[in-house]
Amino acid sequence: MTERELLERIVLNPKVMMGKPVIKGTRLTVEYILNLLAHGATTAEILEEYKGLVQEDIQACLLFATNSLASTSFMPLLAESA
């Protein structure tokens, strides 16, 4: 599946979840899926819990987040001490 095809799985609609990016055809936000992964859920566990999802939906969330952060520059909150 191409990058474009993956990203087409993520949609933004102001009438769904207050316009947050969601997996197409669901009310599952990219943020929610990433939070599950960040807290240790495996892809298999997520797919088991949400029967309509497929592996590509999880990949699409990761790609969407990666692309969203690509042009962001971060400033450190604290300077590293030597």
Biopython code that builds the backbone (N, CA, C, O; Angstrom):
import numpy as np
from Bio.PDB.StructureBuilder import StructureBuilder

atoms = [
    (1, "MET", "N", (0.847, -1.171, 0.000)),
    (1, "MET", "CA", (0.000, 0.000, 0.000)),
    (1, "MET", "C", (0.894, 1.236, 0.000)),
    (1, "MET", "O", (1.862, 1.306, 0.757)),
    (2, "THR", "N", (0.575, 2.195, -0.837)),
    (2, "THR", "CA", (1.397, 3.405, -0.937)),
    (2, "THR", "C", (1.118, 4.349, 0.225)),
    (2, "THR", "O", (0.122, 4.216, 0.936)),
    (3, "GLU", "N", (2.017, 5.298, 0.396)),
    (3, "GLU", "CA", (1.847, 6.301, 1.443)),
    (3, "GLU", "C", (0.535, 7.056, 1.252)),
    (3, "GLU", "O", (-0.191, 7.306, 2.214)),
    (4, "ARG", "N", (0.242, 7.410, 0.026)),
    (4, "ARG", "CA", (-1.002, 8.133, -0.275)),
    (4, "ARG", "C", (-2.227, 7.308, 0.099)),
    (4, "ARG", "O", (-3.174, 7.824, 0.691)),
    (5, "GLU", "N", (-2.203, 6.034, -0.247)),
    (5, "GLU", "CA", (-3.324, 5.154, 0.080)),
    (5, "GLU", "C", (-3.507, 5.024, 1.598)),
    (5, "GLU", "O", (-4.630, 4.996, 2.101)),
    (6, "LEU", "N", (-2.395, 4.948, 2.306)),
    (6, "LEU", "CA", (-2.485, 4.880, 3.768)),
    (6, "LEU", "C", (-3.099, 6.162, 4.326)),
    (6, "LEU", "O", (-3.991, 6.111, 5.173)),
    (7, "LEU", "N", (-2.622, 7.303, 3.851)),
    (7, "LEU", "CA", (-3.117, 8.571, 4.379)),
    (7, "LEU", "C", (-4.584, 8.807, 4.033)),
    (7, "LEU", "O", (-5.267, 9.547, 4.741)),
    (8, "GLU", "N", (-5.074, 8.202, 2.972)),
    (8, "GLU", "CA", (-6.491, 8.323, 2.624)),
    (8, "GLU", "C", (-7.381, 7.603, 3.635)),
    (8, "GLU", "O", (-8.597, 7.798, 3.638)),
    (9, "ARG", "N", (-6.797, 6.789, 4.478)),
    (9, "ARG", "CA", (-7.547, 6.083, 5.522)),
    (9, "ARG", "C", (-7.843, 6.993, 6.713)),
    (9, "ARG", "O", (-8.652, 6.651, 7.575)),
    (10, "ILE", "N", (-7.184, 8.156, 6.757)),
    (10, "ILE", "CA", (-7.379, 9.121, 7.832)),
    (10, "ILE", "C", (-8.174, 10.302, 7.270)),
    (10, "ILE", "O", (-7.820, 10.867, 6.235)),
    (11, "VAL", "N", (-9.247, 10.662, 7.965)),
    (11, "VAL", "CA", (-10.094, 11.762, 7.501)),
    (11, "VAL", "C", (-10.327, 12.767, 8.623)),
    (11, "VAL", "O", (-10.251, 12.438, 9.807)),
    (12, "LEU", "N", (-10.610, 13.995, 8.218)),
    (12, "LEU", "CA", (-10.958, 15.059, 9.153)),
    (12, "LEU", "C", (-12.314, 15.597, 8.746)),
    (12, "LEU", "O", (-12.516, 15.997, 7.599)),
    (13, "ASN", "N", (-13.241, 15.605, 9.686)),
    (13, "ASN", "CA", (-14.587, 16.091, 9.436)),
    (13, "ASN", "C", (-15.021, 16.839, 10.683)),
    (13, "ASN", "O", (-15.069, 16.254, 11.765)),
    (14, "PRO", "N", (-15.340, 18.125, 10.554)),
    (14, "PRO", "CA", (-15.708, 18.903, 11.734)),
    (14, "PRO", "C", (-16.911, 18.329, 12.493)),
    (14, "PRO", "O", (-17.125, 18.668, 13.657)),
    (15, "LYS", "N", (-17.691, 17.469, 11.843)),
    (15, "LYS", "CA", (-18.869, 16.884, 12.484)),
    (15, "LYS", "C", (-18.565, 15.568, 13.206)),
    (15, "LYS", "O", (-19.435, 15.003, 13.869)),
    (16, "VAL", "N", (-17.336, 15.087, 13.074)),
    (16, "VAL", "CA", (-16.943, 13.829, 13.709)),
    (16, "VAL", "C", (-15.795, 14.102, 14.673)),
    (16, "VAL", "O", (-14.737, 14.586, 14.273)),
    (17, "MET", "N", (-16.011, 13.792, 15.922)),
    (17, "MET", "CA", (-14.984, 13.933, 16.968)),
    (17, "MET", "C", (-14.347, 15.332, 16.965)),
    (17, "MET", "O", (-13.135, 15.481, 17.119)),
    (18, "MET", "N", (-15.190, 16.337, 16.787)),
    (18, "MET", "CA", (-14.756, 17.743, 16.813)),
    (18, "MET", "C", (-13.659, 18.047, 15.801)),
    (18, "MET", "O", (-12.832, 18.930, 16.029)),
    (19, "GLY", "N", (-13.646, 17.327, 14.690)),
    (19, "GLY", "CA", (-12.688, 17.603, 13.630)),
    (19, "GLY", "C", (-11.325, 16.965, 13.792)),
    (19, "GLY", "O", (-10.430, 17.196, 12.979)),
    (20, "LYS", "N", (-11.157, 16.160, 14.841)),
    (20, "LYS", "CA", (-9.872, 15.470, 15.003)),
    (20, "LYS", "C", (-9.710, 14.437, 13.891)),
    (20, "LYS", "O", (-10.703, 13.917, 13.383)),
    (21, "PRO", "N", (-8.470, 14.134, 13.509)),
    (21, "PRO", "CA", (-8.267, 13.092, 12.503)),
    (21, "PRO", "C", (-8.702, 11.733, 13.040)),
    (21, "PRO", "O", (-8.310, 11.325, 14.133)),
    (22, "VAL", "N", (-9.519, 11.042, 12.249)),
    (22, "VAL", "CA", (-10.033, 9.728, 12.633)),
    (22, "VAL", "C", (-9.775, 8.727, 11.520)),
    (22, "VAL", "O", (-9.535, 9.098, 10.371)),
    (23, "ILE", "N", (-9.829, 7.461, 11.879)),
    (23, "ILE", "CA", (-9.749, 6.399, 10.878)),
    (23, "ILE", "C", (-11.068, 6.400, 10.127)),
    (23, "ILE", "O", (-12.140, 6.348, 10.730)),
    (24, "LYS", "N", (-10.981, 6.459, 8.820)),
    (24, "LYS", "CA", (-12.157, 6.543, 7.950)),
    (24, "LYS", "C", (-13.187, 5.479, 8.317)),
    (24, "LYS", "O", (-12.862, 4.303, 8.482)),
    (25, "GLY", "N", (-14.446, 5.927, 8.441)),
    (25, "GLY", "CA", (-15.523, 5.007, 8.742)),
    (25, "GLY", "C", (-15.672, 4.677, 10.212)),
    (25, "GLY", "O", (-16.504, 3.847, 10.580)),
    (26, "THR", "N", (-14.866, 5.324, 11.068)),
    (26, "THR", "CA", (-14.926, 5.076, 12.512)),
    (26, "THR", "C", (-14.969, 6.401, 13.252)),
    (26, "THR", "O", (-14.903, 7.474, 12.652)),
    (27, "ARG", "N", (-15.079, 6.301, 14.548)),
    (27, "ARG", "CA", (-14.934, 7.463, 15.420)),
    (27, "ARG", "C", (-13.658, 7.309, 16.260)),
    (27, "ARG", "O", (-13.515, 7.942, 17.306)),
    (28, "LEU", "N", (-12.749, 6.471, 15.796)),
    (28, "LEU", "CA", (-11.476, 6.252, 16.483)),
    (28, "LEU", "C", (-10.473, 7.283, 15.986)),
    (28, "LEU", "O", (-10.131, 7.321, 14.804)),
    (29, "THR", "N", (-10.009, 8.119, 16.912)),
    (29, "THR", "CA", (-9.056, 9.158, 16.520)),
    (29, "THR", "C", (-7.646, 8.599, 16.404)),
    (29, "THR", "O", (-7.295, 7.598, 17.028)),
    (30, "VAL", "N", (-6.865, 9.264, 15.601)),
    (30, "VAL", "CA", (-5.443, 8.926, 15.491)),
    (30, "VAL", "C", (-4.810, 9.045, 16.869)),
    (30, "VAL", "O", (-4.013, 8.195, 17.268)),
    (31, "GLU", "N", (-5.160, 10.090, 17.588)),
    (31, "GLU", "CA", (-4.630, 10.305, 18.939)),
    (31, "GLU", "C", (-4.927, 9.112, 19.848)),
    (31, "GLU", "O", (-4.056, 8.672, 20.599)),
    (32, "TYR", "N", (-6.134, 8.595, 19.785)),
    (32, "TYR", "CA", (-6.526, 7.466, 20.632)),
    (32, "TYR", "C", (-5.697, 6.224, 20.312)),
    (32, "TYR", "O", (-5.209, 5.549, 21.218)),
    (33, "ILE", "N", (-5.542, 5.928, 19.037)),
    (33, "ILE", "CA", (-4.767, 4.752, 18.623)),
    (33, "ILE", "C", (-3.310, 4.906, 19.046)),
    (33, "ILE", "O", (-2.708, 3.959, 19.551)),
    (34, "LEU", "N", (-2.744, 6.087, 18.845)),
    (34, "LEU", "CA", (-1.351, 6.317, 19.250)),
    (34, "LEU", "C", (-1.193, 6.197, 20.763)),
    (34, "LEU", "O", (-0.184, 5.688, 21.250)),
    (35, "ASN", "N", (-2.188, 6.666, 21.496)),
    (35, "ASN", "CA", (-2.145, 6.562, 22.947)),
    (35, "ASN", "C", (-2.180, 5.099, 23.387)),
    (35, "ASN", "O", (-1.465, 4.713, 24.311)),
    (36, "LEU", "N", (-2.998, 4.295, 22.740)),
    (36, "LEU", "CA", (-3.018, 2.863, 23.047)),
    (36, "LEU", "C", (-1.639, 2.248, 22.829)),
    (36, "LEU", "O", (-1.140, 1.509, 23.677)),
    (37, "LEU", "N", (-1.028, 2.558, 21.688)),
    (37, "LEU", "CA", (0.298, 2.025, 21.373)),
    (37, "LEU", "C", (1.335, 2.519, 22.378)),
    (37, "LEU", "O", (2.189, 1.753, 22.824)),
    (38, "ALA", "N", (1.255, 3.795, 22.731)),
    (38, "ALA", "CA", (2.217, 4.381, 23.673)),
    (38, "ALA", "C", (2.123, 3.745, 25.056)),
    (38, "ALA", "O", (3.105, 3.714, 25.798)),
    (39, "HIS", "N", (0.952, 3.243, 25.398)),
    (39, "HIS", "CA", (0.761, 2.621, 26.704)),
    (39, "HIS", "C", (0.898, 1.105, 26.662)),
    (39, "HIS", "O", (0.489, 0.406, 27.589)),
    (40, "GLY", "N", (1.484, 0.606, 25.569)),
    (40, "GLY", "CA", (1.853, -0.798, 25.532)),
    (40, "GLY", "C", (0.924, -1.742, 24.811)),
    (40, "GLY", "O", (1.210, -2.936, 24.721)),
    (41, "ALA", "N", (-0.196, -1.236, 24.288)),
    (41, "ALA", "CA", (-1.078, -2.121, 23.530)),
    (41, "ALA", "C", (-0.364, -2.548, 22.248)),
    (41, "ALA", "O", (0.325, -1.748, 21.615)),
    (42, "THR", "N", (-0.534, -3.783, 21.882)),
    (42, "THR", "CA", (0.047, -4.255, 20.628)),
    (42, "THR", "C", (-0.953, -4.040, 19.502)),
    (42, "THR", "O", (-2.150, -3.870, 19.731)),
    (43, "THR", "N", (-0.437, -4.051, 18.298)),
    (43, "THR", "CA", (-1.320, -3.944, 17.133)),
    (43, "THR", "C", (-2.348, -5.058, 17.157)),
    (43, "THR", "O", (-3.524, -4.826, 16.876)),
    (44, "ALA", "N", (-1.921, -6.253, 17.487)),
    (44, "ALA", "CA", (-2.842, -7.399, 17.537)),
    (44, "ALA", "C", (-3.955, -7.166, 18.549)),
    (44, "ALA", "O", (-5.112, -7.490, 18.282)),
    (45, "GLU", "N", (-3.617, -6.608, 19.710)),
    (45, "GLU", "CA", (-4.632, -6.330, 20.729)),
    (45, "GLU", "C", (-5.637, -5.289, 20.246)),
    (45, "GLU", "O", (-6.840, -5.424, 20.473)),
    (46, "ILE", "N", (-5.140, -4.256, 19.583)),
    (46, "ILE", "CA", (-6.030, -3.212, 19.067)),
    (46, "ILE", "C", (-6.958, -3.784, 18.002)),
    (46, "ILE", "O", (-8.155, -3.497, 17.997)),
    (47, "LEU", "N", (-6.408, -4.589, 17.106)),
    (47, "LEU", "CA", (-7.217, -5.184, 16.042)),
    (47, "LEU", "C", (-8.242, -6.155, 16.610)),
    (47, "LEU", "O", (-9.337, -6.287, 16.064)),
    (48, "GLU", "N", (-7.903, -6.827, 17.683)),
    (48, "GLU", "CA", (-8.839, -7.742, 18.331)),
    (48, "GLU", "C", (-9.984, -6.972, 18.994)),
    (48, "GLU", "O", (-11.143, -7.381, 18.930)),
    (49, "GLU", "N", (-9.643, -5.872, 19.618)),
    (49, "GLU", "CA", (-10.648, -5.067, 20.333)),
    (49, "GLU", "C", (-11.593, -4.339, 19.372)),
    (49, "GLU", "O", (-12.786, -4.211, 19.646)),
    (50, "TYR", "N", (-11.059, -3.869, 18.259)),
    (50, "TYR", "CA", (-11.836, -3.091, 17.288)),
    (50, "TYR", "C", (-11.884, -3.873, 15.978)),
    (50, "TYR", "O", (-11.056, -3.687, 15.086)),
    (51, "LYS", "N", (-12.861, -4.737, 15.892)),
    (51, "LYS", "CA", (-12.952, -5.733, 14.810)),
    (51, "LYS", "C", (-12.940, -5.136, 13.404)),
    (51, "LYS", "O", (-12.492, -5.801, 12.470)),
    (52, "GLY", "N", (-13.421, -3.902, 13.224)),
    (52, "GLY", "CA", (-13.463, -3.310, 11.886)),
    (52, "GLY", "C", (-12.127, -2.801, 11.391)),
    (52, "GLY", "O", (-11.975, -2.504, 10.206)),
    (53, "LEU", "N", (-11.151, -2.695, 12.288)),
    (53, "LEU", "CA", (-9.840, -2.163, 11.900)),
    (53, "LEU", "C", (-8.989, -3.232, 11.237)),
    (53, "LEU", "O", (-9.167, -4.431, 11.455)),
    (54, "VAL", "N", (-8.055, -2.754, 10.420)),
    (54, "VAL", "CA", (-7.051, -3.626, 9.804)),
    (54, "VAL", "C", (-5.674, -3.033, 10.069)),
    (54, "VAL", "O", (-5.548, -1.875, 10.467)),
    (55, "GLN", "N", (-4.665, -3.827, 9.847)),
    (55, "GLN", "CA", (-3.269, -3.418, 10.074)),
    (55, "GLN", "C", (-2.961, -2.074, 9.413)),
    (55, "GLN", "O", (-2.274, -1.237, 9.999)),
    (56, "GLU", "N", (-3.461, -1.867, 8.211)),
    (56, "GLU", "CA", (-3.181, -0.623, 7.479)),
    (56, "GLU", "C", (-3.736, 0.605, 8.210)),
    (56, "GLU", "O", (-3.189, 1.699, 8.072)),
    (57, "ASP", "N", (-4.798, 0.440, 8.974)),
    (57, "ASP", "CA", (-5.334, 1.566, 9.746)),
    (57, "ASP", "C", (-4.337, 2.018, 10.804)),
    (57, "ASP", "O", (-4.148, 3.215, 11.021)),
    (58, "ILE", "N", (-3.706, 1.058, 11.456)),
    (58, "ILE", "CA", (-2.696, 1.383, 12.466)),
    (58, "ILE", "C", (-1.492, 2.056, 11.799)),
    (58, "ILE", "O", (-0.972, 3.055, 12.295)),
    (59, "GLN", "N", (-1.060, 1.496, 10.673)),
    (59, "GLN", "CA", (0.049, 2.091, 9.928)),
    (59, "GLN", "C", (-0.301, 3.513, 9.501)),
    (59, "GLN", "O", (0.551, 4.400, 9.550)),
    (60, "ALA", "N", (-1.538, 3.737, 9.086)),
    (60, "ALA", "CA", (-1.970, 5.059, 8.652)),
    (60, "ALA", "C", (-1.882, 6.060, 9.802)),
    (60, "ALA", "O", (-1.479, 7.205, 9.598)),
    (61, "CYS", "N", (-2.254, 5.638, 10.995)),
    (61, "CYS", "CA", (-2.144, 6.521, 12.161)),
    (61, "CYS", "C", (-0.699, 6.923, 12.416)),
    (61, "CYS", "O", (-0.406, 8.092, 12.667)),
    (62, "LEU", "N", (0.200, 5.947, 12.349)),
    (62, "LEU", "CA", (1.618, 6.237, 12.569)),
    (62, "LEU", "C", (2.168, 7.160, 11.486)),
    (62, "LEU", "O", (2.923, 8.086, 11.784)),
    (63, "LEU", "N", (1.797, 6.915, 10.245)),
    (63, "LEU", "CA", (2.267, 7.749, 9.142)),
    (63, "LEU", "C", (1.705, 9.159, 9.259)),
    (63, "LEU", "O", (2.425, 10.134, 9.045)),
    (64, "PHE", "N", (0.429, 9.272, 9.595)),
    (64, "PHE", "CA", (-0.188, 10.590, 9.762)),
    (64, "PHE", "C", (0.549, 11.386, 10.842)),
    (64, "PHE", "O", (0.858, 12.562, 10.649)),
    (65, "ALA", "N", (0.824, 10.747, 11.965)),
    (65, "ALA", "CA", (1.536, 11.420, 13.055)),
    (65, "ALA", "C", (2.949, 11.816, 12.626)),
    (65, "ALA", "O", (3.411, 12.915, 12.934)),
    (66, "THR", "N", (3.620, 10.929, 11.925)),
    (66, "THR", "CA", (4.973, 11.226, 11.445)),
    (66, "THR", "C", (4.966, 12.434, 10.527)),
    (66, "THR", "O", (5.785, 13.342, 10.673)),
    (67, "ASN", "N", (4.042, 12.442, 9.584)),
    (67, "ASN", "CA", (3.954, 13.561, 8.643)),
    (67, "ASN", "C", (3.559, 14.858, 9.349)),
    (67, "ASN", "O", (4.021, 15.937, 8.979)),
    (68, "SER", "N", (2.711, 14.748, 10.356)),
    (68, "SER", "CA", (2.280, 15.931, 11.097)),
    (68, "SER", "C", (3.441, 16.571, 11.853)),
    (68, "SER", "O", (3.489, 17.790, 12.017)),
    (69, "LEU", "N", (4.370, 15.742, 12.309)),
    (69, "LEU", "CA", (5.509, 16.246, 13.074)),
    (69, "LEU", "C", (6.708, 16.617, 12.218)),
    (69, "LEU", "O", (7.655, 17.231, 12.709)),
    (70, "ALA", "N", (6.675, 16.255, 10.956)),
    (70, "ALA", "CA", (7.841, 16.430, 10.084)),
    (70, "ALA", "C", (8.321, 17.878, 9.997)),
    (70, "ALA", "O", (9.526, 18.123, 9.948)),
    (71, "SER", "N", (7.413, 18.824, 9.978)),
    (71, "SER", "CA", (7.827, 20.221, 9.825)),
    (71, "SER", "C", (7.828, 20.977, 11.151)),
    (71, "SER", "O", (7.948, 22.202, 11.170)),
    (72, "THR", "N", (7.697, 20.257, 12.240)),
    (72, "THR", "CA", (7.677, 20.885, 13.559)),
    (72, "THR", "C", (9.088, 20.956, 14.114)),
    (72, "THR", "O", (9.842, 19.985, 14.072)),
    (73, "SER", "N", (9.423, 22.117, 14.629)),
    (73, "SER", "CA", (10.725, 22.227, 15.293)),
    (73, "SER", "C", (10.469, 22.357, 16.796)),
    (73, "SER", "O", (9.539, 23.037, 17.231)),
    (74, "PHE", "N", (11.295, 21.705, 17.551)),
    (74, "PHE", "CA", (11.132, 21.670, 18.990)),
    (74, "PHE", "C", (12.251, 22.440, 19.667)),
    (74, "PHE", "O", (13.407, 22.401, 19.245)),
    (75, "MET", "N", (11.881, 23.132, 20.719)),
    (75, "MET", "CA", (12.863, 23.824, 21.537)),
    (75, "MET", "C", (12.949, 23.050, 22.854)),
    (75, "MET", "O", (11.919, 22.747, 23.455)),
    (76, "PRO", "N", (14.152, 22.728, 23.306)),
    (76, "PRO", "CA", (14.264, 22.003, 24.575)),
    (76, "PRO", "C", (13.756, 22.871, 25.728)),
    (76, "PRO", "O", (13.984, 24.080, 25.760)),
    (77, "LEU", "N", (13.068, 22.232, 26.667)),
    (77, "LEU", "CA", (12.571, 22.967, 27.835)),
    (77, "LEU", "C", (13.685, 23.252, 28.818)),
    (77, "LEU", "O", (13.692, 24.294, 29.474)),
    (78, "LEU", "N", (14.625, 22.330, 28.922)),
    (78, "LEU", "CA", (15.764, 22.496, 29.808)),
    (78, "LEU", "C", (17.055, 22.260, 29.030)),
    (78, "LEU", "O", (17.134, 21.363, 28.190)),
    (79, "ALA", "N", (18.041, 23.058, 29.315)),
    (79, "ALA", "CA", (19.335, 22.867, 28.679)),
    (79, "ALA", "C", (20.021, 21.676, 29.341)),
    (79, "ALA", "O", (19.939, 21.499, 30.557)),
    (80, "GLU", "N", (20.691, 20.867, 28.540)),
    (80, "GLU", "CA", (21.448, 19.728, 29.089)),
    (80, "GLU", "C", (22.654, 20.256, 29.830)),
    (80, "GLU", "O", (23.329, 21.181, 29.379)),
    (81, "SER", "N", (22.913, 19.655, 30.971)),
    (81, "SER", "CA", (24.115, 20.046, 31.724)),
    (81, "SER", "C", (25.246, 19.086, 31.379)),
    (81, "SER", "O", (25.022, 17.897, 31.154)),
    (82, "ALA", "N", (26.424, 19.603, 31.343)),
    (82, "ALA", "CA", (27.565, 18.796, 30.959)),
    (82, "ALA", "C", (28.066, 17.937, 32.072)),
    (82, "ALA", "O", (29.033, 17.196, 31.893)),
]
sb = StructureBuilder()
sb.init_structure("model")
sb.init_model(0)
sb.init_chain("A")
sb.init_seg("    ")
for serial, (resi, resn, name, xyz) in enumerate(atoms, 1):
    if name == "N":
        sb.init_residue(resn, " ", resi, " ")
    sb.init_atom(name, np.array(xyz, "f"), 0.0, 1.0, " ", f" {name:<3s}", serial, name[0])
structure = sb.get_structure()
